[in-house]
Amino acid sequence: MAATPSGKGIPWHRVLGERGKILIREPYASLQRKLLESEGVTVVEWRVDLKRHLWKLPKKTKLKQPPPRKRIRK
């Protein structure tokens, strides 16, 4: 994250430690908390409830597959 060029819009405030803990120090910890809360994330005692807010892969949807090609034998 530190090597990312500034002004690129990287959502650094979404990076959390183990069990959802905010790891950075003040004054940035308060800023991170405010940014997370502005996105609807609940922060309790400097932790985020990961069971509620952790991103999960979307469930697989079955795509319609085209019918198999018929083989033409020569």
CHARMM-style PDB file with segment names, atoms N, HN, CA, C and O in Angstrom:
ATOM      1  N   MET     1       0.815  -1.181   0.000  1.00  0.00      PROA
ATOM      2  CA  MET     1       0.000   0.000   0.000  1.00  0.00      PROA
ATOM      3  C   MET     1       0.865   1.253   0.000  1.00  0.00      PROA
ATOM      4  O   MET     1       0.517   2.239  -0.651  1.00  0.00      PROA
ATOM      5  N   ALA     2       1.980   1.235   0.714  1.00  0.00      PROA
ATOM      6  HN  ALA     2       2.262   0.434   1.243  1.00  0.00      PROA
ATOM      7  CA  ALA     2       2.822   2.423   0.795  1.00  0.00      PROA
ATOM      8  C   ALA     2       3.447   2.763  -0.555  1.00  0.00      PROA
ATOM      9  O   ALA     2       3.757   3.925  -0.817  1.00  0.00      PROA
ATOM     10  N   ALA     3       3.635   1.767  -1.407  1.00  0.00      PROA
ATOM     11  HN  ALA     3       3.383   0.823  -1.194  1.00  0.00      PROA
ATOM     12  CA  ALA     3       4.264   1.993  -2.715  1.00  0.00      PROA
ATOM     13  C   ALA     3       3.259   2.435  -3.780  1.00  0.00      PROA
ATOM     14  O   ALA     3       3.652   2.738  -4.906  1.00  0.00      PROA
ATOM     15  N   THR     4       1.984   2.475  -3.443  1.00  0.00      PROA
ATOM     16  HN  THR     4       1.665   2.228  -2.527  1.00  0.00      PROA
ATOM     17  CA  THR     4       0.955   2.876  -4.399  1.00  0.00      PROA
ATOM     18  C   THR     4       1.055   4.370  -4.673  1.00  0.00      PROA
ATOM     19  O   THR     4       1.136   5.163  -3.735  1.00  0.00      PROA
ATOM     20  N   PRO     5       1.052   4.770  -5.950  1.00  0.00      PROA
ATOM     21  CA  PRO     5       1.111   6.202  -6.247  1.00  0.00      PROA
ATOM     22  C   PRO     5      -0.087   6.938  -5.640  1.00  0.00      PROA
ATOM     23  O   PRO     5      -1.207   6.427  -5.630  1.00  0.00      PROA
ATOM     24  N   SER     6       0.171   8.139  -5.139  1.00  0.00      PROA
ATOM     25  HN  SER     6       1.081   8.553  -5.147  1.00  0.00      PROA
ATOM     26  CA  SER     6      -0.921   8.898  -4.519  1.00  0.00      PROA
ATOM     27  C   SER     6      -1.918   9.346  -5.583  1.00  0.00      PROA
ATOM     28  O   SER     6      -1.571   9.518  -6.751  1.00  0.00      PROA
ATOM     29  N   GLY     7      -3.155   9.527  -5.154  1.00  0.00      PROA
ATOM     30  HN  GLY     7      -3.437   9.387  -4.205  1.00  0.00      PROA
ATOM     31  CA  GLY     7      -4.193   9.976  -6.063  1.00  0.00      PROA
ATOM     32  C   GLY     7      -4.805   8.888  -6.918  1.00  0.00      PROA
ATOM     33  O   GLY     7      -5.537   9.191  -7.860  1.00  0.00      PROA
ATOM     34  N   LYS     8      -4.527   7.634  -6.619  1.00  0.00      PROA
ATOM     35  HN  LYS     8      -3.932   7.389  -5.854  1.00  0.00      PROA
ATOM     36  CA  LYS     8      -5.054   6.520  -7.418  1.00  0.00      PROA
ATOM     37  C   LYS     8      -6.374   5.978  -6.884  1.00  0.00      PROA
ATOM     38  O   LYS     8      -6.961   5.088  -7.499  1.00  0.00      PROA
ATOM     39  N   GLY     9      -6.852   6.492  -5.757  1.00  0.00      PROA
ATOM     40  HN  GLY     9      -6.375   7.215  -5.258  1.00  0.00      PROA
ATOM     41  CA  GLY     9      -8.145   6.066  -5.238  1.00  0.00      PROA
ATOM     42  C   GLY     9      -8.154   4.672  -4.639  1.00  0.00      PROA
ATOM     43  O   GLY     9      -9.188   4.004  -4.650  1.00  0.00      PROA
ATOM     44  N   ILE    10      -7.030   4.224  -4.120  1.00  0.00      PROA
ATOM     45  HN  ILE    10      -6.190   4.767  -4.111  1.00  0.00      PROA
ATOM     46  CA  ILE    10      -6.962   2.899  -3.493  1.00  0.00      PROA
ATOM     47  C   ILE    10      -7.704   2.964  -2.150  1.00  0.00      PROA
ATOM     48  O   ILE    10      -7.423   3.849  -1.343  1.00  0.00      PROA
ATOM     49  N   PRO    11      -8.643   2.046  -1.898  1.00  0.00      PROA
ATOM     50  CA  PRO    11      -9.414   2.094  -0.648  1.00  0.00      PROA
ATOM     51  C   PRO    11      -8.618   1.543   0.540  1.00  0.00      PROA
ATOM     52  O   PRO    11      -8.950   0.484   1.071  1.00  0.00      PROA
ATOM     53  N   TRP    12      -7.582   2.250   0.951  1.00  0.00      PROA
ATOM     54  HN  TRP    12      -7.312   3.111   0.520  1.00  0.00      PROA
ATOM     55  CA  TRP    12      -6.698   1.813   2.026  1.00  0.00      PROA
ATOM     56  C   TRP    12      -7.457   1.596   3.333  1.00  0.00      PROA
ATOM     57  O   TRP    12      -7.053   0.778   4.159  1.00  0.00      PROA
ATOM     58  N   HSD    13      -8.541   2.317   3.518  1.00  0.00      PROA
ATOM     59  HN  HSD    13      -8.870   2.981   2.847  1.00  0.00      PROA
ATOM     60  CA  HSD    13      -9.274   2.239   4.784  1.00  0.00      PROA
ATOM     61  C   HSD    13      -9.977   0.903   4.969  1.00  0.00      PROA
ATOM     62  O   HSD    13     -10.467   0.612   6.060  1.00  0.00      PROA
ATOM     63  N   ARG    14     -10.035   0.086   3.924  1.00  0.00      PROA
ATOM     64  HN  ARG    14      -9.636   0.322   3.038  1.00  0.00      PROA
ATOM     65  CA  ARG    14     -10.682  -1.229   4.040  1.00  0.00      PROA
ATOM     66  C   ARG    14      -9.705  -2.319   4.464  1.00  0.00      PROA
ATOM     67  O   ARG    14     -10.104  -3.470   4.642  1.00  0.00      PROA
ATOM     68  N   VAL    15      -8.448  -1.974   4.627  1.00  0.00      PROA
ATOM     69  HN  VAL    15      -8.125  -1.039   4.482  1.00  0.00      PROA
ATOM     70  CA  VAL    15      -7.434  -2.951   5.032  1.00  0.00      PROA
ATOM     71  C   VAL    15      -7.449  -3.039   6.551  1.00  0.00      PROA
ATOM     72  O   VAL    15      -7.209  -2.053   7.247  1.00  0.00      PROA
ATOM     73  N   LEU    16      -7.736  -4.241   7.055  1.00  0.00      PROA
ATOM     74  HN  LEU    16      -7.931  -5.043   6.489  1.00  0.00      PROA
ATOM     75  CA  LEU    16      -7.838  -4.469   8.491  1.00  0.00      PROA
ATOM     76  C   LEU    16      -6.904  -5.587   8.906  1.00  0.00      PROA
ATOM     77  O   LEU    16      -6.426  -6.363   8.078  1.00  0.00      PROA
ATOM     78  N   GLY    17      -6.658  -5.653  10.186  1.00  0.00      PROA
ATOM     79  HN  GLY    17      -7.046  -5.023  10.858  1.00  0.00      PROA
ATOM     80  CA  GLY    17      -5.818  -6.712  10.720  1.00  0.00      PROA
ATOM     81  C   GLY    17      -6.626  -7.943  11.082  1.00  0.00      PROA
ATOM     82  O   GLY    17      -7.793  -8.090  10.719  1.00  0.00      PROA
ATOM     83  N   GLU    18      -5.960  -8.817  11.810  1.00  0.00      PROA
ATOM     84  HN  GLU    18      -5.012  -8.698  12.105  1.00  0.00      PROA
ATOM     85  CA  GLU    18      -6.581 -10.062  12.245  1.00  0.00      PROA
ATOM     86  C   GLU    18      -7.856  -9.775  13.033  1.00  0.00      PROA
ATOM     87  O   GLU    18      -7.882  -8.891  13.888  1.00  0.00      PROA
ATOM     88  N   ARG    19      -8.905 -10.525  12.738  1.00  0.00      PROA
ATOM     89  HN  ARG    19      -8.884 -11.244  12.043  1.00  0.00      PROA
ATOM     90  CA  ARG    19     -10.211 -10.416  13.390  1.00  0.00      PROA
ATOM     91  C   ARG    19     -10.817  -9.019  13.244  1.00  0.00      PROA
ATOM     92  O   ARG    19     -11.594  -8.581  14.092  1.00  0.00      PROA
ATOM     93  N   GLY    20     -10.453  -8.321  12.155  1.00  0.00      PROA
ATOM     94  HN  GLY    20      -9.822  -8.677  11.466  1.00  0.00      PROA
ATOM     95  CA  GLY    20     -11.096  -7.051  11.843  1.00  0.00      PROA
ATOM     96  C   GLY    20     -10.586  -5.858  12.608  1.00  0.00      PROA
ATOM     97  O   GLY    20     -11.260  -4.829  12.662  1.00  0.00      PROA
ATOM     98  N   LYS    21      -9.425  -5.964  13.195  1.00  0.00      PROA
ATOM     99  HN  LYS    21      -8.877  -6.799  13.151  1.00  0.00      PROA
ATOM    100  CA  LYS    21      -8.898  -4.883  14.028  1.00  0.00      PROA
ATOM    101  C   LYS    21      -8.273  -3.772  13.183  1.00  0.00      PROA
ATOM    102  O   LYS    21      -7.564  -4.041  12.213  1.00  0.00      PROA
ATOM    103  N   ILE    22      -8.545  -2.522  13.562  1.00  0.00      PROA
ATOM    104  HN  ILE    22      -9.121  -2.304  14.350  1.00  0.00      PROA
ATOM    105  CA  ILE    22      -7.879  -1.374  12.943  1.00  0.00      PROA
ATOM    106  C   ILE    22      -6.487  -1.301  13.544  1.00  0.00      PROA
ATOM    107  O   ILE    22      -6.336  -1.185  14.760  1.00  0.00      PROA
ATOM    108  N   LEU    23      -5.465  -1.367  12.690  1.00  0.00      PROA
ATOM    109  HN  LEU    23      -5.588  -1.461  11.702  1.00  0.00      PROA
ATOM    110  CA  LEU    23      -4.095  -1.478  13.175  1.00  0.00      PROA
ATOM    111  C   LEU    23      -3.302  -0.177  13.146  1.00  0.00      PROA
ATOM    112  O   LEU    23      -2.327  -0.033  13.884  1.00  0.00      PROA
ATOM    113  N   ILE    24      -3.704   0.760  12.313  1.00  0.00      PROA
ATOM    114  HN  ILE    24      -4.496   0.643  11.714  1.00  0.00      PROA
ATOM    115  CA  ILE    24      -2.896   1.969  12.181  1.00  0.00      PROA
ATOM    116  C   ILE    24      -3.107   2.888  13.381  1.00  0.00      PROA
ATOM    117  O   ILE    24      -4.097   2.776  14.103  1.00  0.00      PROA
ATOM    118  N   ARG    25      -2.167   3.786  13.575  1.00  0.00      PROA
ATOM    119  HN  ARG    25      -1.362   3.877  12.988  1.00  0.00      PROA
ATOM    120  CA  ARG    25      -2.212   4.686  14.727  1.00  0.00      PROA
ATOM    121  C   ARG    25      -2.936   5.978  14.393  1.00  0.00      PROA
ATOM    122  O   ARG    25      -3.208   6.284  13.232  1.00  0.00      PROA
ATOM    123  N   GLU    26      -3.237   6.721  15.439  1.00  0.00      PROA
ATOM    124  HN  GLU    26      -3.015   6.472  16.382  1.00  0.00      PROA
ATOM    125  CA  GLU    26      -3.869   8.028  15.295  1.00  0.00      PROA
ATOM    126  C   GLU    26      -2.911   8.988  14.582  1.00  0.00      PROA
ATOM    127  O   GLU    26      -1.697   8.851  14.733  1.00  0.00      PROA
ATOM    128  N   PRO    27      -3.404   9.923  13.834  1.00  0.00      PROA
ATOM    129  CA  PRO    27      -4.786  10.332  13.645  1.00  0.00      PROA
ATOM    130  C   PRO    27      -5.489   9.527  12.558  1.00  0.00      PROA
ATOM    131  O   PRO    27      -6.685   9.711  12.333  1.00  0.00      PROA
ATOM    132  N   TYR    28      -4.756   8.630  11.876  1.00  0.00      PROA
ATOM    133  HN  TYR    28      -3.784   8.481  12.059  1.00  0.00      PROA
ATOM    134  CA  TYR    28      -5.323   7.900  10.746  1.00  0.00      PROA
ATOM    135  C   TYR    28      -6.316   6.832  11.169  1.00  0.00      PROA
ATOM    136  O   TYR    28      -7.201   6.470  10.394  1.00  0.00      PROA
ATOM    137  N   ALA    29      -6.181   6.316  12.400  1.00  0.00      PROA
ATOM    138  HN  ALA    29      -5.462   6.610  13.030  1.00  0.00      PROA
ATOM    139  CA  ALA    29      -7.138   5.305  12.879  1.00  0.00      PROA
ATOM    140  C   ALA    29      -8.542   5.894  12.966  1.00  0.00      PROA
ATOM    141  O   ALA    29      -9.518   5.238  12.602  1.00  0.00      PROA
ATOM    142  N   SER    30      -8.643   7.130  13.446  1.00  0.00      PROA
ATOM    143  HN  SER    30      -7.850   7.664  13.741  1.00  0.00      PROA
ATOM    144  CA  SER    30      -9.966   7.777  13.516  1.00  0.00      PROA
ATOM    145  C   SER    30     -10.515   8.041  12.130  1.00  0.00      PROA
ATOM    146  O   SER    30     -11.714   7.896  11.893  1.00  0.00      PROA
ATOM    147  N   LEU    31      -9.631   8.432  11.202  1.00  0.00      PROA
ATOM    148  HN  LEU    31      -8.657   8.550  11.395  1.00  0.00      PROA
ATOM    149  CA  LEU    31     -10.063   8.652   9.824  1.00  0.00      PROA
ATOM    150  C   LEU    31     -10.542   7.348   9.206  1.00  0.00      PROA
ATOM    151  O   LEU    31     -11.566   7.324   8.523  1.00  0.00      PROA
ATOM    152  N   GLN    32      -9.802   6.253   9.440  1.00  0.00      PROA
ATOM    153  HN  GLN    32      -8.970   6.273   9.994  1.00  0.00      PROA
ATOM    154  CA  GLN    32     -10.194   4.954   8.906  1.00  0.00      PROA
ATOM    155  C   GLN    32     -11.558   4.556   9.460  1.00  0.00      PROA
ATOM    156  O   GLN    32     -12.417   4.073   8.722  1.00  0.00      PROA
ATOM    157  N   ARG    33     -11.751   4.756  10.733  1.00  0.00      PROA
ATOM    158  HN  ARG    33     -11.053   5.148  11.332  1.00  0.00      PROA
ATOM    159  CA  ARG    33     -13.034   4.415  11.364  1.00  0.00      PROA
ATOM    160  C   ARG    33     -14.171   5.217  10.733  1.00  0.00      PROA
ATOM    161  O   ARG    33     -15.222   4.658  10.418  1.00  0.00      PROA
ATOM    162  N   LYS    34     -13.968   6.525  10.545  1.00  0.00      PROA
ATOM    163  HN  LYS    34     -13.114   6.979  10.801  1.00  0.00      PROA
ATOM    164  CA  LYS    34     -14.997   7.375   9.951  1.00  0.00      PROA
ATOM    165  C   LYS    34     -15.315   6.951   8.524  1.00  0.00      PROA
ATOM    166  O   LYS    34     -16.480   6.937   8.127  1.00  0.00      PROA
ATOM    167  N   LEU    35     -14.286   6.605   7.747  1.00  0.00      PROA
ATOM    168  HN  LEU    35     -13.339   6.617   8.069  1.00  0.00      PROA
ATOM    169  CA  LEU    35     -14.499   6.177   6.365  1.00  0.00      PROA
ATOM    170  C   LEU    35     -15.271   4.860   6.312  1.00  0.00      PROA
ATOM    171  O   LEU    35     -16.164   4.699   5.479  1.00  0.00      PROA
ATOM    172  N   LEU    36     -14.936   3.926   7.187  1.00  0.00      PROA
ATOM    173  HN  LEU    36     -14.211   4.057   7.863  1.00  0.00      PROA
ATOM    174  CA  LEU    36     -15.648   2.646   7.234  1.00  0.00      PROA
ATOM    175  C   LEU    36     -17.107   2.860   7.636  1.00  0.00      PROA
ATOM    176  O   LEU    36     -18.017   2.287   7.038  1.00  0.00      PROA
ATOM    177  N   GLU    37     -17.315   3.690   8.653  1.00  0.00      PROA
ATOM    178  HN  GLU    37     -16.576   4.156   9.139  1.00  0.00      PROA
ATOM    179  CA  GLU    37     -18.681   3.947   9.104  1.00  0.00      PROA
ATOM    180  C   GLU    37     -19.494   4.674   8.031  1.00  0.00      PROA
ATOM    181  O   GLU    37     -20.707   4.486   7.944  1.00  0.00      PROA
ATOM    182  N   SER    38     -18.837   5.501   7.215  1.00  0.00      PROA
ATOM    183  HN  SER    38     -17.851   5.654   7.285  1.00  0.00      PROA
ATOM    184  CA  SER    38     -19.553   6.185   6.134  1.00  0.00      PROA
ATOM    185  C   SER    38     -20.027   5.209   5.064  1.00  0.00      PROA
ATOM    186  O   SER    38     -20.927   5.526   4.286  1.00  0.00      PROA
ATOM    187  N   GLU    39     -19.421   4.020   5.022  1.00  0.00      PROA
ATOM    188  HN  GLU    39     -18.690   3.762   5.654  1.00  0.00      PROA
ATOM    189  CA  GLU    39     -19.831   2.968   4.083  1.00  0.00      PROA
ATOM    190  C   GLU    39     -20.817   1.988   4.719  1.00  0.00      PROA
ATOM    191  O   GLU    39     -21.189   0.989   4.103  1.00  0.00      PROA
ATOM    192  N   GLY    40     -21.238   2.273   5.946  1.00  0.00      PROA
ATOM    193  HN  GLY    40     -20.936   3.085   6.447  1.00  0.00      PROA
ATOM    194  CA  GLY    40     -22.210   1.406   6.608  1.00  0.00      PROA
ATOM    195  C   GLY    40     -21.599   0.281   7.426  1.00  0.00      PROA
ATOM    196  O   GLY    40     -22.307  -0.632   7.849  1.00  0.00      PROA
ATOM    197  N   VAL    41     -20.301   0.336   7.652  1.00  0.00      PROA
ATOM    198  HN  VAL    41     -19.725   1.078   7.309  1.00  0.00      PROA
ATOM    199  CA  VAL    41     -19.616  -0.700   8.433  1.00  0.00      PROA
ATOM    200  C   VAL    41     -19.663  -0.304   9.905  1.00  0.00      PROA
ATOM    201  O   VAL    41     -19.328   0.826  10.263  1.00  0.00      PROA
ATOM    202  N   THR    42     -20.076  -1.235  10.747  1.00  0.00      PROA
ATOM    203  HN  THR    42     -20.348  -2.152  10.456  1.00  0.00      PROA
ATOM    204  CA  THR    42     -20.129  -0.991  12.184  1.00  0.00      PROA
ATOM    205  C   THR    42     -18.769  -1.297  12.797  1.00  0.00      PROA
ATOM    206  O   THR    42     -18.217  -2.381  12.605  1.00  0.00      PROA
ATOM    207  N   VAL    43     -18.238  -0.331  13.534  1.00  0.00      PROA
ATOM    208  HN  VAL    43     -18.686   0.550  13.690  1.00  0.00      PROA
ATOM    209  CA  VAL    43     -16.956  -0.503  14.210  1.00  0.00      PROA
ATOM    210  C   VAL    43     -17.212  -0.442  15.705  1.00  0.00      PROA
ATOM    211  O   VAL    43     -17.735   0.550  16.212  1.00  0.00      PROA
ATOM    212  N   VAL    44     -16.840  -1.514  16.415  1.00  0.00      PROA
ATOM    213  HN  VAL    44     -16.414  -2.320  16.003  1.00  0.00      PROA
ATOM    214  CA  VAL    44     -17.012  -1.580  17.860  1.00  0.00      PROA
ATOM    215  C   VAL    44     -15.648  -1.825  18.485  1.00  0.00      PROA
ATOM    216  O   VAL    44     -14.982  -2.814  18.178  1.00  0.00      PROA
ATOM    217  N   GLU    45     -15.242  -0.924  19.357  1.00  0.00      PROA
ATOM    218  HN  GLU    45     -15.783  -0.121  19.606  1.00  0.00      PROA
ATOM    219  CA  GLU    45     -13.950  -1.025  20.043  1.00  0.00      PROA
ATOM    220  C   GLU    45     -12.809  -1.256  19.056  1.00  0.00      PROA
ATOM    221  O   GLU    45     -11.959  -2.121  19.270  1.00  0.00      PROA
ATOM    222  N   TRP    46     -12.794  -0.487  17.989  1.00  0.00      PROA
ATOM    223  HN  TRP    46     -13.483   0.216  17.815  1.00  0.00      PROA
ATOM    224  CA  TRP    46     -11.747  -0.520  16.957  1.00  0.00      PROA
ATOM    225  C   TRP    46     -11.686  -1.839  16.195  1.00  0.00      PROA
ATOM    226  O   TRP    46     -10.653  -2.193  15.627  1.00  0.00      PROA
ATOM    227  N   ARG    47     -12.814  -2.569  16.189  1.00  0.00      PROA
ATOM    228  HN  ARG    47     -13.653  -2.282  16.651  1.00  0.00      PROA
ATOM    229  CA  ARG    47     -12.908  -3.818  15.418  1.00  0.00      PROA
ATOM    230  C   ARG    47     -14.156  -3.803  14.550  1.00  0.00      PROA
ATOM    231  O   ARG    47     -15.176  -3.201  14.887  1.00  0.00      PROA
ATOM    232  N   VAL    48     -14.035  -4.489  13.419  1.00  0.00      PROA
ATOM    233  HN  VAL    48     -13.207  -4.978  13.145  1.00  0.00      PROA
ATOM    234  CA  VAL    48     -15.151  -4.663  12.495  1.00  0.00      PROA
ATOM    235  C   VAL    48     -15.624  -6.099  12.613  1.00  0.00      PROA
ATOM    236  O   VAL    48     -14.809  -7.019  12.672  1.00  0.00      PROA
ATOM    237  N   ASP    49     -16.929  -6.300  12.646  1.00  0.00      PROA
ATOM    238  HN  ASP    49     -17.592  -5.553  12.597  1.00  0.00      PROA
ATOM    239  CA  ASP    49     -17.505  -7.644  12.706  1.00  0.00      PROA
ATOM    240  C   ASP    49     -17.352  -8.276  11.325  1.00  0.00      PROA
ATOM    241  O   ASP    49     -18.139  -7.997  10.421  1.00  0.00      PROA
ATOM    242  N   LEU    50     -16.342  -9.125  11.165  1.00  0.00      PROA
ATOM    243  HN  LEU    50     -15.702  -9.351  11.900  1.00  0.00      PROA
ATOM    244  CA  LEU    50     -16.054  -9.713   9.855  1.00  0.00      PROA
ATOM    245  C   LEU    50     -17.132 -10.694   9.403  1.00  0.00      PROA
ATOM    246  O   LEU    50     -17.328 -10.876   8.201  1.00  0.00      PROA
ATOM    247  N   LYS    51     -17.826 -11.323  10.332  1.00  0.00      PROA
ATOM    248  HN  LYS    51     -17.666 -11.175  11.308  1.00  0.00      PROA
ATOM    249  CA  LYS    51     -18.903 -12.225   9.920  1.00  0.00      PROA
ATOM    250  C   LYS    51     -19.987 -11.457   9.178  1.00  0.00      PROA
ATOM    251  O   LYS    51     -20.645 -11.991   8.285  1.00  0.00      PROA
ATOM    252  N   ARG    52     -20.160 -10.210   9.558  1.00  0.00      PROA
ATOM    253  HN  ARG    52     -19.626  -9.776  10.284  1.00  0.00      PROA
ATOM    254  CA  ARG    52     -21.202  -9.392   8.942  1.00  0.00      PROA
ATOM    255  C   ARG    52     -20.699  -8.654   7.706  1.00  0.00      PROA
ATOM    256  O   ARG    52     -21.437  -8.517   6.730  1.00  0.00      PROA
ATOM    257  N   HSD    53     -19.454  -8.177   7.731  1.00  0.00      PROA
ATOM    258  HN  HSD    53     -18.855  -8.289   8.524  1.00  0.00      PROA
ATOM    259  CA  HSD    53     -18.983  -7.261   6.700  1.00  0.00      PROA
ATOM    260  C   HSD    53     -17.934  -7.831   5.745  1.00  0.00      PROA
ATOM    261  O   HSD    53     -17.560  -7.159   4.783  1.00  0.00      PROA
ATOM    262  N   LEU    54     -17.459  -9.027   5.981  1.00  0.00      PROA
ATOM    263  HN  LEU    54     -17.762  -9.573   6.762  1.00  0.00      PROA
ATOM    264  CA  LEU    54     -16.430  -9.583   5.100  1.00  0.00      PROA
ATOM    265  C   LEU    54     -17.013  -9.894   3.733  1.00  0.00      PROA
ATOM    266  O   LEU    54     -18.105 -10.454   3.629  1.00  0.00      PROA
ATOM    267  N   TRP    55     -16.294  -9.534   2.697  1.00  0.00      PROA
ATOM    268  HN  TRP    55     -15.407  -9.079   2.781  1.00  0.00      PROA
ATOM    269  CA  TRP    55     -16.747  -9.793   1.329  1.00  0.00      PROA
ATOM    270  C   TRP    55     -16.701 -11.282   1.059  1.00  0.00      PROA
ATOM    271  O   TRP    55     -15.736 -11.961   1.410  1.00  0.00      PROA
ATOM    272  N   LYS    56     -17.750 -11.781   0.435  1.00  0.00      PROA
ATOM    273  HN  LYS    56     -18.533 -11.229   0.150  1.00  0.00      PROA
ATOM    274  CA  LYS    56     -17.830 -13.205   0.094  1.00  0.00      PROA
ATOM    275  C   LYS    56     -17.974 -13.339  -1.411  1.00  0.00      PROA
ATOM    276  O   LYS    56     -18.578 -12.492  -2.070  1.00  0.00      PROA
ATOM    277  N   LEU    57     -17.418 -14.401  -1.936  1.00  0.00      PROA
ATOM    278  HN  LEU    57     -16.928 -15.089  -1.401  1.00  0.00      PROA
ATOM    279  CA  LEU    57     -17.579 -14.667  -3.355  1.00  0.00      PROA
ATOM    280  C   LEU    57     -19.049 -14.857  -3.676  1.00  0.00      PROA
ATOM    281  O   LEU    57     -19.767 -15.510  -2.920  1.00  0.00      PROA
ATOM    282  N   PRO    58     -19.507 -14.295  -4.787  1.00  0.00      PROA
ATOM    283  CA  PRO    58     -20.899 -14.539  -5.166  1.00  0.00      PROA
ATOM    284  C   PRO    58     -21.115 -16.012  -5.482  1.00  0.00      PROA
ATOM    285  O   PRO    58     -20.207 -16.695  -5.956  1.00  0.00      PROA
ATOM    286  N   LYS    59     -22.318 -16.492  -5.216  1.00  0.00      PROA
ATOM    287  HN  LYS    59     -23.055 -15.937  -4.831  1.00  0.00      PROA
ATOM    288  CA  LYS    59     -22.625 -17.891  -5.522  1.00  0.00      PROA
ATOM    289  C   LYS    59     -22.558 -18.097  -7.020  1.00  0.00      PROA
ATOM    290  O   LYS    59     -22.918 -17.223  -7.809  1.00  0.00      PROA
ATOM    291  N   LYS    60     -22.089 -19.271  -7.391  1.00  0.00      PROA
ATOM    292  HN  LYS    60     -21.796 -19.981  -6.750  1.00  0.00      PROA
ATOM    293  CA  LYS    60     -21.978 -19.585  -8.812  1.00  0.00      PROA
ATOM    294  C   LYS    60     -23.367 -19.693  -9.424  1.00  0.00      PROA
ATOM    295  O   LYS    60     -24.282 -20.280  -8.846  1.00  0.00      PROA
ATOM    296  N   THR    61     -23.493 -19.121 -10.584  1.00  0.00      PROA
ATOM    297  HN  THR    61     -22.750 -18.644 -11.054  1.00  0.00      PROA
ATOM    298  CA  THR    61     -24.742 -19.273 -11.320  1.00  0.00      PROA
ATOM    299  C   THR    61     -24.436 -20.140 -12.532  1.00  0.00      PROA
ATOM    300  O   THR    61     -23.373 -20.034 -13.144  1.00  0.00      PROA
ATOM    301  N   LYS    62     -25.371 -20.980 -12.855  1.00  0.00      PROA
ATOM    302  HN  LYS    62     -26.234 -21.067 -12.358  1.00  0.00      PROA
ATOM    303  CA  LYS    62     -25.163 -21.848 -14.007  1.00  0.00      PROA
ATOM    304  C   LYS    62     -25.411 -21.042 -15.275  1.00  0.00      PROA
ATOM    305  O   LYS    62     -26.492 -20.494 -15.487  1.00  0.00      PROA
ATOM    306  N   LEU    63     -24.408 -20.990 -16.085  1.00  0.00      PROA
ATOM    307  HN  LEU    63     -23.530 -21.436 -15.913  1.00  0.00      PROA
ATOM    308  CA  LEU    63     -24.540 -20.300 -17.359  1.00  0.00      PROA
ATOM    309  C   LEU    63     -25.105 -21.262 -18.384  1.00  0.00      PROA
ATOM    310  O   LEU    63     -24.793 -22.453 -18.374  1.00  0.00      PROA
ATOM    311  N   LYS    64     -25.923 -20.747 -19.253  1.00  0.00      PROA
ATOM    312  HN  LYS    64     -26.177 -19.780 -19.261  1.00  0.00      PROA
ATOM    313  CA  LYS    64     -26.451 -21.596 -20.315  1.00  0.00      PROA
ATOM    314  C   LYS    64     -25.317 -21.910 -21.276  1.00  0.00      PROA
ATOM    315  O   LYS    64     -24.677 -21.015 -21.827  1.00  0.00      PROA
ATOM    316  N   GLN    65     -25.090 -23.172 -21.459  1.00  0.00      PROA
ATOM    317  HN  GLN    65     -25.610 -23.899 -21.011  1.00  0.00      PROA
ATOM    318  CA  GLN    65     -24.024 -23.605 -22.354  1.00  0.00      PROA
ATOM    319  C   GLN    65     -24.619 -23.921 -23.713  1.00  0.00      PROA
ATOM    320  O   GLN    65     -25.723 -24.459 -23.801  1.00  0.00      PROA
ATOM    321  N   PRO    66     -23.894 -23.591 -24.772  1.00  0.00      PROA
ATOM    322  CA  PRO    66     -24.408 -23.940 -26.099  1.00  0.00      PROA
ATOM    323  C   PRO    66     -24.440 -25.459 -26.257  1.00  0.00      PROA
ATOM    324  O   PRO    66     -23.664 -26.169 -25.617  1.00  0.00      PROA
ATOM    325  N   PRO    67     -25.334 -25.954 -27.104  1.00  0.00      PROA
ATOM    326  CA  PRO    67     -25.394 -27.407 -27.294  1.00  0.00      PROA
ATOM    327  C   PRO    67     -24.067 -27.906 -27.862  1.00  0.00      PROA
ATOM    328  O   PRO    67     -23.389 -27.174 -28.583  1.00  0.00      PROA
ATOM    329  N   PRO    68     -23.693 -29.139 -27.545  1.00  0.00      PROA
ATOM    330  CA  PRO    68     -22.427 -29.666 -28.046  1.00  0.00      PROA
ATOM    331  C   PRO    68     -22.439 -29.732 -29.585  1.00  0.00      PROA
ATOM    332  O   PRO    68     -23.472 -29.973 -30.209  1.00  0.00      PROA
ATOM    333  N   ARG    69     -21.285 -29.515 -30.151  1.00  0.00      PROA
ATOM    334  HN  ARG    69     -20.445 -29.320 -29.644  1.00  0.00      PROA
ATOM    335  CA  ARG    69     -21.173 -29.571 -31.602  1.00  0.00      PROA
ATOM    336  C   ARG    69     -21.244 -31.018 -32.072  1.00  0.00      PROA
ATOM    337  O   ARG    69     -20.738 -31.929 -31.418  1.00  0.00      PROA
ATOM    338  N   LYS    70     -21.872 -31.201 -33.202  1.00  0.00      PROA
ATOM    339  HN  LYS    70     -22.283 -30.461 -33.734  1.00  0.00      PROA
ATOM    340  CA  LYS    70     -21.933 -32.543 -33.788  1.00  0.00      PROA
ATOM    341  C   LYS    70     -20.652 -32.743 -34.599  1.00  0.00      PROA
ATOM    342  O   LYS    70     -20.215 -31.870 -35.348  1.00  0.00      PROA
ATOM    343  N   ARG    71     -20.079 -33.913 -34.418  1.00  0.00      PROA
ATOM    344  HN  ARG    71     -20.434 -34.623 -33.809  1.00  0.00      PROA
ATOM    345  CA  ARG    71     -18.873 -34.225 -35.170  1.00  0.00      PROA
ATOM    346  C   ARG    71     -19.236 -34.801 -36.523  1.00  0.00      PROA
ATOM    347  O   ARG    71     -20.094 -35.675 -36.642  1.00  0.00      PROA
ATOM    348  N   ILE    72     -18.588 -34.308 -37.499  1.00  0.00      PROA
ATOM    349  HN  ILE    72     -17.891 -33.597 -37.402  1.00  0.00      PROA
ATOM    350  CA  ILE    72     -18.799 -34.839 -38.837  1.00  0.00      PROA
ATOM    351  C   ILE    72     -17.619 -35.747 -39.150  1.00  0.00      PROA
ATOM    352  O   ILE    72     -16.463 -35.324 -39.149  1.00  0.00      PROA
ATOM    353  N   ARG    73     -17.942 -37.001 -39.416  1.00  0.00      PROA
ATOM    354  HN  ARG    73     -18.881 -37.345 -39.417  1.00  0.00      PROA
ATOM    355  CA  ARG    73     -16.872 -37.953 -39.725  1.00  0.00      PROA
ATOM    356  C   ARG    73     -16.668 -38.036 -41.212  1.00  0.00      PROA
ATOM    357  O   ARG    73     -17.628 -38.096 -41.980  1.00  0.00      PROA
ATOM    358  N   LYS    74     -15.452 -38.039 -41.607  1.00  0.00      PROA
ATOM    359  HN  LYS    74     -14.673 -37.990 -40.982  1.00  0.00      PROA
ATOM    360  CA  LYS    74     -15.127 -38.106 -43.038  1.00  0.00      PROA
ATOM    361  C   LYS    74     -14.720 -39.492 -43.435  1.00  0.00      PROA
ATOM    362  OT1 LYS    74     -14.411 -39.735 -44.602  1.00  0.00      PROA
TER     363      LYS     74
END
